[in-house]
Amino acid sequence: MNEISSAGSKYNYWNIGAALCGVYVLAYAAIGFFAFPSADDYAFLDTLHDYGFLSWEAQYQWYSKVTGRYAFNFIGVAYTSFDYIGAFFDAYRVLPLLLIVLAYSSVYFCVKSCFPDVSAKKTALLSLFFQALWLSQMPGLNEALYWMNGSVLYFTPLCVTLFEAGFMVRMLRGERVAFNLTVLSALAFLNSGFVEFCSVFSLLILLAAAVWCVCRKDNKSALLLVIPIILSVSGIYIDYISPATQHRAGLGERPAFITLIKSTFLWGIPVAVDGLLSPLKYVLLLLLPD
């Protein structure tokens, strides 16, 4: 009888924890309904009105004159297309909620990929707890979540990185190798089109995984990882050669590509690691067996 009571008590704690985390996270989403466009958001609107919905001309103007971050450009112009039906301001206020759902999904997918034996309920609570801590520790919340330009540029690639990690782990485990490799490669290229430190952080994860495979003498997996590594480096190079990248950085002379990657490693990786992984110290205990 005591064992049944103890088990019921344990599940009650899980349910209470999930409810508290859920309310906490939803509060951040509710604040988003007071968000309003500012600064560069209107530049996306101008580009949309001048060059049309998802036109190559619009993408070219952004790539050559504003920034070489091609994924950021594409998503920004695509999202502002809600203005064609007069719904841009409404869609703007929903964006934080969509990003929170994206973040939760990415955390859940990554955790479930890395720890497939952990129960779905425990994984869901772990992901929700991580999400709550991630939001509470996020620097510049107004820019990273409630401002469209900042959220697409900084928040989205961290979510993409978690999806990348999940697909990579599944591929290395031998699950649906062709499918997981294809998705991983596409995400690696996509991630290189956002902010630079996330691009290089994503590349570092792929390189570390390839080295780990070589050390385990799993040469087949290491060779497969060459594909997303090449696509990741190609994406970083596409950003690098953009005239807008040189202009934005205020560079009189463009530095060597390797020098740029090296300097991004030095200052960007600590930022990405801290932003993405710092909440883990609070939730690792949840992975311990009951």
C-alpha positions in Angstrom: 0.0 0.0 0.0 2.8 2.3 0.9 4.5 1.5 -2.4 1.4 2.5 -4.3 1.1 5.7 -2.3 4.7 6.5 -3.0 4.4 5.9 -6.7 1.2 8.1 -6.9 3.0 10.8 -5.0 5.9 10.7 -7.4 3.7 11.1 -10.4 1.9 14.0 -8.7 5.2 15.7 -8.3 5.8 15.3 -12.1 2.4 16.7 -12.9 2.8 19.6 -10.6 6.2 20.4 -12.0 4.9 20.2 -15.6 2.0 22.5 -14.8 4.2 25.1 -13.1 6.7 25.0 -16.0 3.9 25.2 -18.5 2.3 28.3 -16.9 5.7 29.9 -16.7 6.5 29.3 -20.4 3.1 30.4 -21.5 3.6 33.7 -19.7 6.5 34.5 -22.1 4.2 33.6 -25.0 1.4 35.9 -23.6 3.8 38.8 -23.4 4.5 38.3 -27.1 1.0 39.5 -27.9 2.1 43.0 -27.0 5.1 42.9 -29.4 5.3 45.5 -32.2 7.6 45.8 -35.2 10.6 48.2 -35.0 13.8 49.2 -36.8 14.8 46.6 -39.4 11.4 44.9 -39.4 10.2 47.8 -41.6 13.2 47.3 -43.9 11.8 43.8 -44.6 8.4 45.4 -45.4 10.0 47.9 -47.7 11.9 45.1 -49.6 8.7 43.1 -49.8 6.7 46.1 -51.3 9.5 47.0 -53.7 10.4 43.5 -55.0 7.5 41.2 -54.3 6.8 38.1 -52.3 9.9 35.8 -52.1 11.3 37.2 -55.3 14.9 36.6 -56.2 15.3 40.3 -56.6 14.3 40.8 -52.9 16.7 38.1 -51.8 19.5 39.6 -53.9 19.0 43.1 -52.5 19.3 41.8 -49.0 22.2 39.5 -49.8 24.3 42.1 -51.6 23.4 45.2 -49.7 22.3 44.2 -46.1 23.7 40.9 -45.0 24.9 37.6 -46.5 22.9 35.6 -44.0 20.8 34.0 -46.6 18.5 31.9 -44.3 17.8 34.9 -42.2 16.9 36.9 -45.4 14.6 34.3 -46.7 12.6 33.7 -43.5 12.4 37.5 -42.8 11.0 38.3 -46.3 8.7 35.2 -46.1 7.2 36.1 -42.7 6.6 39.8 -43.7 4.5 38.5 -46.6 1.6 38.3 -44.2 1.4 42.0 -44.9 -0.2 41.1 -48.3 -3.3 40.0 -46.5 -3.1 42.8 -43.9 -2.1 40.3 -41.2 1.6 41.2 -40.6 1.0 42.9 -37.2 -1.2 40.0 -36.0 1.4 37.5 -37.2 4.1 39.5 -35.5 2.5 39.0 -32.1 2.1 35.3 -32.7 5.8 34.8 -33.6 7.1 34.5 -30.0 4.6 31.7 -29.4 5.7 29.9 -32.6 9.3 30.2 -31.5 8.6 28.8 -28.1 6.8 25.8 -29.7 9.8 25.4 -32.0 12.2 25.5 -29.1 10.3 23.0 -27.1 10.0 20.7 -30.1 13.8 20.9 -30.8 14.7 20.2 -27.1 12.3 17.3 -26.9 13.6 15.8 -30.2 17.2 16.2 -29.2 16.7 14.7 -25.7 14.6 11.8 -27.1 17.3 11.1 -29.8 20.1 11.1 -27.2 18.3 9.2 -24.5 15.7 7.0 -26.3 15.2 4.8 -23.2 13.9 7.8 -21.1 10.1 7.7 -20.9 8.1 10.1 -23.0 6.6 11.7 -19.9 10.0 12.3 -18.4 11.4 13.6 -21.7 8.4 16.0 -22.0 8.9 17.4 -18.5 12.7 17.7 -19.0 12.2 19.6 -22.2 9.6 21.9 -20.6 11.9 22.5 -17.7 14.8 23.2 -20.0 12.6 25.6 -22.0 11.6 27.5 -18.9 15.3 27.9 -17.8 16.4 28.8 -21.3 13.9 31.6 -21.5 14.7 32.8 -18.0 18.4 33.0 -18.7 18.2 34.4 -22.2 20.2 37.7 -22.5 18.4 40.5 -24.3 15.0 38.8 -24.2 13.3 41.7 -25.9 15.7 41.4 -28.9 16.1 37.6 -29.0 12.4 36.6 -28.7 10.1 39.6 -29.1 11.8 41.4 -32.0 11.4 39.6 -35.4 14.9 40.3 -36.7 16.6 39.3 -33.5 14.5 36.2 -32.9 15.0 34.9 -36.5 18.7 35.7 -36.3 19.6 34.4 -32.8 16.8 32.2 -31.4 16.0 30.1 -34.5 19.5 28.8 -35.3 19.9 27.5 -31.7 16.7 25.4 -32.3 18.0 24.3 -35.6 21.3 23.2 -33.9 19.3 21.0 -31.5 17.4 19.4 -34.4 20.8 18.8 -36.1 22.2 17.1 -33.1 19.1 14.9 -32.8 19.2 13.8 -36.5 23.0 13.2 -36.3 22.7 11.0 -33.2 20.0 8.9 -34.9 22.1 8.6 -38.0 25.1 7.5 -36.1 23.0 4.9 -34.3 22.1 3.4 -37.7 18.5 4.5 -37.7 17.1 5.4 -41.2 20.6 6.5 -42.2 19.7 8.0 -45.7 16.8 10.0 -44.3 18.6 11.3 -41.3 21.7 12.2 -43.2 19.6 14.1 -45.8 17.8 16.1 -43.2 21.0 16.7 -41.2 22.8 18.0 -44.3 19.9 20.3 -45.2 19.8 21.7 -41.6 23.6 22.2 -41.6 23.4 24.3 -44.8 20.3 26.2 -43.4 22.1 26.9 -40.1 25.1 28.5 -41.9 22.7 31.2 -43.1 22.0 32.7 -39.7 24.3 34.4 -37.3 28.0 33.5 -37.6 28.7 32.1 -34.2 25.8 29.6 -34.5 27.1 28.6 -38.0 30.5 27.8 -36.6 29.1 26.1 -33.5 27.1 23.8 -35.8 30.2 23.1 -37.8 32.2 22.4 -34.6 29.6 19.8 -33.5 29.8 18.0 -36.9 33.6 18.0 -36.8 33.7 16.7 -33.2 31.3 13.9 -34.2 33.5 13.0 -37.2 36.6 12.9 -35.1 34.7 10.7 -32.5 33.7 8.3 -35.3 37.4 8.1 -36.5 38.6 7.4 -33.0 36.0 4.6 -32.8 37.2 3.3 -36.2 33.7 3.9 -37.6 35.0 5.2 -40.9 31.7 4.8 -42.7 29.9 7.2 -40.4 32.9 9.6 -40.5 32.7 9.6 -44.3 28.9 10.2 -44.2 29.5 13.3 -41.9 31.7 14.8 -44.6 28.5 15.7 -46.6 26.9 18.0 -43.9 30.4 19.3 -43.1 30.9 20.4 -46.7 27.5 22.0 -46.9 28.1 23.8 -43.6 31.4 25.2 -44.8 29.8 26.1 -48.1 27.0 28.0 -46.4 29.5 29.9 -44.2 31.5 30.8 -47.4 28.3 32.1 -49.1 27.8 34.5 -46.2 31.5 35.4 -46.2 31.7 36.4 -49.9 28.6 38.7 -49.7 29.5 42.3 -50.3 27.1 43.2 -47.5 29.1 41.1 -45.0 32.2 43.1 -45.7 30.3 46.4 -45.5 28.5 45.4 -42.3 31.7 44.5 -40.6 33.3 47.8 -41.6 36.2 46.0 -43.1 38.5 47.9 -45.4 39.9 44.6 -46.6 38.2 41.3 -46.3 40.2 38.9 -43.9 41.1 35.4 -45.0 38.3 32.9 -44.8 40.2 30.7 -42.4 41.1 33.7 -40.2 37.4 34.6 -40.1 36.3 31.1 -39.0 39.1 31.0 -36.4 38.2 34.3 -34.9 34.5 33.3 -34.8 35.5 30.1 -33.0 37.3 32.2 -30.3 34.6 34.7 -29.5 31.4 33.0 -30.7 31.6 29.5 -29.4 31.6 30.5 -25.7 28.5 32.6 -26.4 26.7 29.8 -28.1 27.7 27.2 -25.5 26.6 29.4 -22.6 23.3 30.4 -24.3 22.4 26.8 -25.3 23.8 24.6 -22.6 23.8 26.6 -19.4 20.3 25.5 -18.3 21.5 21.8 -18.5 23.1 22.0 -15.0 19.6 22.3 -13.6 18.0 19.5 -15.4 20.6 16.7 -15.7 19.3 15.2 -12.4 16.0 14.5 -14.1 17.8 12.0 -16.4 18.8 9.9 -13.4 16.8 6.6 -13.1 13.9 6.6 -10.6 
